Amino acid sequence: MSELDTKHRNALPAGEFAFSRQRKLPLEDASHVRNAVARFNQVGEVSDDERDHAWSRIQSAARKFGVAISEKSWRELGKG
């Protein structure tokens, strides 16, 4: 995964993050998408609605970068 330095991360628009309001889990390449899936449940203090929106952004980014995600919902993470 390409590491984002603070300057680059701060320059990303909010829509480039799974959790845009919190600016958590950037989705700028395939590696970041895989990382976002792996760390999804580590993001705290967000509502289920925010998780639904974040998961939708992750799925969209996964399609864009050719990343296979077997889970259909964030609720399936860690269950199999």
C-alpha positions as CSV (number, residue, x, y, z in Angstrom):
1,M,0.0,0.0,0.0
2,S,1.3,3.4,-0.8
3,E,1.5,5.4,2.4
4,L,-0.1,8.8,2.5
5,D,1.8,11.5,4.1
6,T,-0.1,14.1,6.0
7,K,0.0,16.7,3.2
8,H,-1.4,14.3,0.6
9,R,-4.0,12.9,3.0
10,N,-5.2,16.4,3.9
11,A,-5.4,17.3,0.2
12,L,-7.8,14.4,-0.5
13,P,-11.4,15.4,-0.9
14,A,-13.7,14.0,1.8
15,G,-15.4,11.8,-0.8
16,E,-12.1,9.8,-1.2
17,F,-12.6,8.3,2.3
18,A,-15.0,5.5,3.2
19,F,-16.0,7.6,6.2
20,S,-16.1,11.0,4.7
21,R,-17.1,13.1,7.7
22,Q,-14.4,11.5,9.9
23,R,-11.9,11.4,7.0
24,K,-11.2,7.7,7.9
25,L,-10.1,4.9,5.5
26,P,-8.9,6.5,2.3
27,L,-9.9,4.8,-0.9
28,E,-7.4,6.1,-3.4
29,D,-6.1,2.7,-4.8
30,A,-6.6,-1.0,-4.6
31,S,-4.3,-1.4,-1.6
32,H,-6.2,1.2,0.3
33,V,-9.5,-0.4,-0.5
34,R,-8.3,-3.8,0.9
35,N,-7.0,-2.0,4.0
36,A,-10.4,-0.2,4.4
37,V,-12.2,-3.6,4.4
38,A,-9.7,-5.0,6.9
39,R,-10.0,-2.0,9.3
40,F,-13.7,-1.2,8.8
41,N,-14.8,-2.5,12.2
42,Q,-12.0,-0.5,13.9
43,V,-13.7,2.8,13.1
44,G,-15.6,3.9,16.2
45,E,-18.3,6.4,17.0
46,V,-20.2,6.1,13.8
47,S,-23.9,5.2,13.2
48,D,-25.1,2.2,11.2
49,D,-26.3,4.6,8.6
50,E,-22.7,6.0,8.3
51,R,-21.4,2.4,8.1
52,D,-23.9,1.7,5.3
53,H,-22.7,4.7,3.3
54,A,-19.1,3.9,3.9
55,W,-19.6,0.3,2.8
56,S,-21.2,1.5,-0.4
57,R,-18.2,3.8,-1.1
58,I,-15.8,0.8,-0.4
59,Q,-17.8,-1.4,-2.8
60,S,-17.7,1.3,-5.5
61,A,-13.9,1.8,-5.1
62,A,-13.4,-2.0,-5.1
63,R,-15.2,-2.2,-8.5
64,K,-13.1,0.7,-9.8
65,F,-9.8,-0.8,-8.7
66,G,-10.7,-4.5,-9.4
67,V,-10.7,-5.6,-5.8
68,A,-12.8,-8.7,-5.0
69,I,-14.9,-8.4,-1.8
70,S,-16.8,-11.5,-0.8
71,E,-18.9,-9.8,1.8
72,K,-22.2,-8.2,0.6
73,S,-22.6,-6.1,3.7
74,W,-20.3,-4.7,6.4
75,R,-22.3,-6.8,8.8
76,E,-20.7,-9.9,7.3
77,L,-17.2,-8.8,8.1
78,G,-15.4,-11.2,10.4
79,K,-18.1,-13.9,10.3
80,G,-16.6,-16.3,8.0
